[in-house]
Amino acid sequence: MQNEVPLFQKTYDFYKLFYLYLDNFPKKSRETLTGKIESTILGLLEDITKADFAKQTAKLNYLIGASAKLDFLKVLIRLTFDLKLIDQKKYIFLEDNLQEMGRMLGGWIKSLKH
């Protein structure tokens, strides 16, 4: 599947990148905010996987769910920066990846609507 859906691979790589940053978070953040971020990324991967295997009529519903998760993920990543849990360089790198994922997801949704 990873070769068929570039968005899956991009999201998978995003999780691996975020995972590398976990040790830099304070313990209390690892138990709450980072847990929610991890859960949201994994939910996004799940929605992308379901969309890939769904019948054409159901794909759009999964992708809309994925889009909502991606938007929420952007908020959570911004919150980590605002709380000074990650530095500006890491934030920009994560945000750039999220923007690219958003473009990929938007393109997939647009292709299904036409």
C-alpha positions in Angstrom: 0.0 0.0 0.0 2.8 2.4 0.8 3.8 2.5 -2.8 0.3 3.1 -4.1 -0.6 6.0 -1.8 2.1 8.6 -1.4 0.0 10.3 1.3 0.2 7.2 3.4 4.0 7.2 3.2 4.2 10.9 3.9 2.1 10.5 7.0 4.0 7.4 8.1 7.3 9.4 7.8 5.7 12.3 9.7 5.0 9.9 12.6 8.5 8.6 12.6 9.8 12.2 12.6 7.5 13.3 15.4 8.5 10.1 17.4 12.2 11.3 17.3 11.1 14.5 19.0 9.3 12.8 21.9 12.3 12.6 24.2 12.6 16.4 24.1 9.2 16.9 25.6 8.7 17.3 29.3 7.2 14.2 31.0 3.9 15.8 31.7 3.5 16.8 28.0 4.4 13.3 26.9 1.5 11.9 28.8 -1.1 14.3 27.5 -0.4 16.5 24.4 2.0 14.2 22.7 -0.2 11.3 23.3 -3.0 13.1 21.6 -0.7 14.0 18.7 0.3 10.4 18.3 -3.3 9.2 18.4 -4.3 11.8 15.8 -1.5 10.8 13.4 -2.3 7.1 13.8 -6.0 7.9 13.2 -5.0 9.8 10.1 -3.0 6.8 8.9 -6.1 4.6 9.6 -8.4 6.9 7.6 -6.0 6.9 4.6 -5.7 3.1 4.7 -9.5 2.8 4.8 -9.9 5.2 2.0 -7.4 3.3 -0.1 -9.3 0.0 0.3 -12.8 1.4 0.3 -15.2 1.3 -2.6 -15.3 4.4 -4.7 -18.5 5.7 -3.1 -17.1 5.4 0.5 -13.6 6.9 -0.2 -14.7 10.5 0.1 -16.1 10.0 3.6 -12.8 8.6 4.9 -10.8 11.4 3.3 -13.1 14.0 4.8 -12.4 12.4 8.2 -8.7 12.4 7.4 -8.9 16.1 6.5 -10.5 16.9 9.8 -7.7 15.0 11.7 -5.0 16.7 9.7 -6.5 20.2 10.5 -6.6 19.2 14.2 -3.0 17.9 14.0 -1.9 21.3 12.7 -3.5 22.9 15.8 -1.8 20.5 18.1 1.6 21.1 16.5 1.2 24.8 16.7 0.3 24.4 20.4 3.5 22.6 21.0 5.4 25.5 19.5 3.3 28.1 21.4 4.0 26.3 24.7 7.7 26.3 23.8 7.9 22.5 23.7 9.6 22.5 20.3 11.9 25.1 18.8 11.1 27.2 15.7 13.2 25.1 13.4 11.4 21.9 14.4 8.0 23.6 14.2 8.7 24.9 10.7 9.9 21.5 9.5 6.8 19.8 11.0 4.5 22.5 9.6 6.0 22.2 6.1 5.3 18.5 6.2 1.8 19.0 7.3 1.2 21.6 4.5 2.4 19.1 1.9 0.2 16.4 3.4 -2.7 18.8 3.2 -2.0 19.4 -0.5 -1.8 15.7 -1.2 -5.0 15.0 0.7 -6.8 18.0 -1.0 -5.8 16.7 -4.4 -7.1 13.3 -3.7 -10.4 14.7 -2.4 -10.7 17.0 -5.5 -10.0 14.0 -7.8 -12.9 12.1 -6.3 -15.3 15.0 -6.5 -14.8 15.3 -10.3 
